[in-house]
């Protein structure tokens, strides 16, 4: 299976669009936008990815662009494409990995002042506070 097809199916919005198109009908971008709560530009970008992957075909109707599943999809690929949105819909929120932001890097302490966590290290190292300030001053 081409990588472009797998990549195209990797986003929830595109899977949602495929689920809507799985009914066999034509749907305009405006309908997909409303049902998937997406902006026009975002929905158009997603549909372009699906079209470039060969999963959908489009037809211009005045100012509207209407999309439907590509009727020339290989039978096996067509089955995967229509089954993928249903499988994704069954995915529970508990199984999804939460995005965890990276911790912020430490900031430099004001001149002559050491953060409390650094002072705790001084006690464990058994060196003088003046030595620590000198070392920290060279690093920062």
LOFI-19593 format. One record per residue: residue in one letter; x, y negated, z negated of N, C-alpha, C in turn. Coordinates in steps of 0.001 Angstrom, whole numbers, padded with zeros to 6 digits, always signed. Each point is the difference from the previous one (the first is absolute). Layout:
BEGIN
AXYZXYZXYZ;...
//
This chain:
BEGIN
X+000858+001179+000000-000858-001179+000000+000898-001234+000000;X-000233-000937+000883+000863-001174+000085-000010-000809-001295;X+001160-000560-000287+000146-000818-001197-000929-001209+000033;X-000244-000561+001172-000877-001172+000113-001410+000310-000501;X-000467+001214+000249-001345+000388-000451-000030+000091-001520;X+001003+000648-000573+000045+000124-001457+000148-001366-000654;X+000848-000851+000568+000169-001348-000545-001298-000795+000095;X-000698+000156+001110-001253-000733+000192-001048+000406-001025;X+000032+001237-000444-000991+000485-000968+000436-000217-001446;X+001142-000655-000205+000567-000126-001341-000577-001147-000819;X-000822-000851+000571-000550-001142-000728-001490+000194-000262;X-000458-000318-001209-001417+000184-000335-000957-000749+000929;X+000360-001199+000416-000888-000754+000887-000157+000709+001338;X+001100+000533+000516-000083+000713+001279-000773+001308-000157;X+000187+000677-001120-000789+001215-000253-001481-000335-000082;X-000305-001118-000649-001394-000425-000086-000587-000288+001367;X+000788-000644+000851-000465-000279+001362-000238+001302+000751;X+000896+000969-000174-000167+001291+000668-001259+000710-000501;X-000288-000134-001289-001211+000621-000552-001249-000614+000629;X+000018-001316+000194-001143-000666+000627-000135+000440+001453;X+001133+000062+000699-000020+000371+001419-000299+001484+000212;X+000109+000804-001041-000231+001446+000122-001448+000332+000348;X-000905-000981-000120-001395+000269+000368-000186+000097+001517;X+001066-000297+000756-000058+000133+001453-000456-001241+000729;X-000428-001006-000724-000479-001219+000646+001081-001049+000159;X-000395-001102+000627+000889-001151+000141-000293-000982-001124;X+001056-000610-000504-000161-000964-001089+000871-001211+000283;X-000564-001191-000209+000779-001220+000223+000852-000295-001231;X+001015-000813+000207+000893-000371-001098-000791-000659-001121;X-001016-000790+000358-000794-000685-001026-000680+000999-000933;X-000476+001106+000537-000635+001022-000835+001034+000695-000884;X+001148+000329+000587+001060+000641-000780+000465-000922-001121;X+000122-001301+000310+000402-000983-001013-000967+000003-001180;X-001276-000061+000318-001017-000075-001051-000011+001258-000857;X+000067+001151+000630-000089+001258-000752+001260+000298-000795;X+001157-000481+000485+001262+000288-000685+000521-001191-000800;X-000786-001091-000032+000369-001207-000745+001399-000472+000379;X+000226-000169+001301+001292-000445+000517-000188-001282+000797;X+001046-000794+000069-000051-001200+000830+000090+000400+001467;X-000368-000935+000881+000020+000293+001433+001415+000306+000475;X+000970-000793-000425+001373+000223+000463+000548+001328-000513;X-000306+000319-001245+000480+001267-000573-000636+001198+000708;X-001299-000088+000248-000692+001106+000664+000504+000174+001426;X+000223-001100+000695+000513+000081+001370+001383+000635+000038;X+000850-000344-000965+001340+000613-000059-000099+001498-000232;X-000873+000411-000908-000168+001433-000271-000525+000736+001236;X-000932-000613+000695-000557+000651+001186+001037+000089+001117;X+000880-000984+000072+001073+000049+000996+000918+001192-000266;X+000309+000249-001276+000844+001150-000358-000684+001298+000409;X-001297+000111-000285-000741+001210+000375-000051+000170+001519;X-000137-001106+000719-000041+000070+001461+001364+000417+000561;X+001082-000591-000516+001343+000349+000475+000343+001461-000289;X-000570+000549-001066+000224+001411-000331-000861+000916+000864;X-000904-000578+000784-000849+000799+000875-001213+000592-000685;X-000324-000502-001188-001124+000555-000754-001337-000627+000379;X+000028-001255+000452-001235-000684+000370+000172-000651+001369;X-001120-000279+000626-000018-000779+001239-000914-001195-000246;X+000249-001064+000754-000814-001195-000186-000640-000421+001310;X-001020-000845-000157-000720-000536+001151-000407-001416-000355;X+000339-000936+000888-000376-001387-000234-001448-000203+000433;X-000754-000661-000888-001407-000299+000263-000193-001480-000323;X+000157-000853+001022-000010-001460-000167+001116-000387-000973;X-000349-000626-001123+001042-000388-000953+000320+001109-000998;X-000723+001095+000023+000194+001090-000946+000869+001106+000593;X+000716+000682-000872+000736+001204+000397-000637+001153-000749;X-000416+001003+000727-000649+001172-000595+000950+001188+000064;X+000055+000744-001100+000903+001149-000104-000790+001287-000167;X+000596+001093+000475-000537+001344-000239+001182+000958-000016;X-000241+001203-000526+001062+001006+000005+000392+000315+001436;X+001269+000272+000206+000486+000358+001329-000585+001356+000386;X-000791+000068+001073-000607+001280+000386+001027+001006+000532;X+001204-000470+000330+001030+000885+000545+000912+000597-001070;X-000359-000150-001277+000823+000602-001058-000002+001518+000154;X+001156+000600-000241+000072+001465+000011-000956+000528-001063;X-000651+001148+000234-000990+000512-000958+000530+000115-001434;X+001198+000517-000163+000565+000133-001351+000249-001341-000646;X+000508-000942+000789+000264-001339-000512-001305-000707-000328;X-000999+000197+000840-001304-000595-000270-000586+000488-001310;X+000178+001281-000300-000502+000549-001262+000722-000617-001189;X+001309-000182+000134+000772-000613-001088-000422-001445-000196;X-000135-000725+001100-000364-001416-000065-001359-000188-000654;X-000955+000854+000307-001328-000160-000598-000057+000531-001427;X+000873+000946-000357+000003+000546-001361+000796-000862-000971;X+000998-000719+000474+000875-000777-000885-000750-001036-000831;X-000907-000798+000575-000710-000981-000828-000832+000643-001109;X-000632+001119+000286-000803+000672-001028+000892+000506-001125;X+001163+000528+000358+000932+000483-001023+000512-001155-000844;X+000279-001132+000629+000490-001162-000743-001074-000550-000927;X-001264+000066+000423-001096-000505-000830-000165+000813-001275;X+000399+001264+000041-000120+000857-001178+001153-000193-000971;X+001026-000741+000404+001164-000209-000852-000402-000857-001193;X+000254+000485-001191-000404-000723-001201+001025-001074-000351;X-000442-001079-000649+000932-001060-000391+001095+000504-000943;X-000303+001033-000793+000990+000524-000939+001194+000611+000724;X-000219+000468+001229+001081+000638+000741+000871-001007+000727;X-000465-001221+000103+000767-001009+000715+001082-000556-000916;X+001141-000270+000572+001123-000525-000766-000169-001505-000139;X+000102-000460-001218-000122-001430-000244+001314-000692+000340;X-000115-001180+000557+001190-000773+000307+000481-000631-001286;X+001261+000187-000303+000589-000558-001207+001070-000996+000428;X-000143-001261-000391+001000-000980+000422+001346+000262-000656;X+001053-000394+000697+001341+000133-000559+000156-001001-001137;X+000745+000374-001037+000229-000972-001067+000849-001154+000524;X-000229-001173-000552+000771-001166+000414+001418+000113-000549;X+000982-000479+000756+001369+000038-000509+000133-000952-001176;X+000901+000308-000925+000156-000877-001162+000521-001365+000435;X-000433-001003-000724+000464-001353+000285+001124-000352-000959;X+000791-000946+000390+001124-000415-000846-000527-000697-001244;X+000655+000247-001120-000379-000634-001260+000522-001429-000012;X-000699-000896-000687+000505-001367-000115+001384-000001-000642;X+000763-001039+000282+001362-000125-000514+000030+000192-001518;X+000829+000908-000456+000175+000239-001430-001114+000802-000646;X-000917+000530+000770-001109+000757-000570-000085+001349+000703;X-000083+001072-000750-000096+001338+000572-001400+000551-000218;X-000548+000684+000987-001308+000627-000201+000050+001012-001140;X-001134+000179-000657-000077+000877-001162+000440+001423+000320;X-000346+000531+001185+000392+001368+000324+001515+000122+000146;X+000655-001080+000414+001465+000032+000107+000635-000028-001392;X-000618-000708-000928+000531-000032-001363-000062+001379-000643;X-001030+000779+000326-000083+001364-000509+001158+000845+000484;X+000445-000228+001228+001154+000735+000520+001268-000396-000740;X+000089-001263-000427+001190-000462-000714+000176+000791-001282;X-001088+000228-000731+000079+000769-001242+000506+001411+000263;X-000453+000618+001072+000426+001369+000299+001447+000058+000457;X+000457-001047+000678+001368+000004+000518+001034-000355-001064;X-000442-000618-001077+000872-000414-001102+001098-000950+000481;X-000379-000913+000858+000946-001036+000395-000584-001333-000403;X+000814-000993-000046-000433-001301-000469-000870-000729+001005;X-000896-000829-000526-000905-000766+000837+000765-000937+000929;X+001098-000567-000482+000800-000889+000850+000576+000747+001197;X+000420+001260-000225+000539+000801+001102-001099+000279+001038;X-001185+000288-000481-001112+000272+000911-000326-001248+000809;X-000056-001161-000653-000288-001245+000716+001060-000266+001065;X+001245+000307-000323+001080-000203+000962-000166+000927+001208;X-000326+001273-000260-000185+000968+001081-001204-000380+000851;X-001096-000329-000663-001221-000363+000713+000219-001275+000804;X+000720-000939-000551+000286-001242+000711+000773+000239+001280;X+000892+000980+000009+000767+000318+001205-000890+000661+001053;X-000926+000820-000448-000869+000721+000933-001047-000932+000601;X-000618-000827-000828-001054-000894+000489+000637-001253+000469;
//
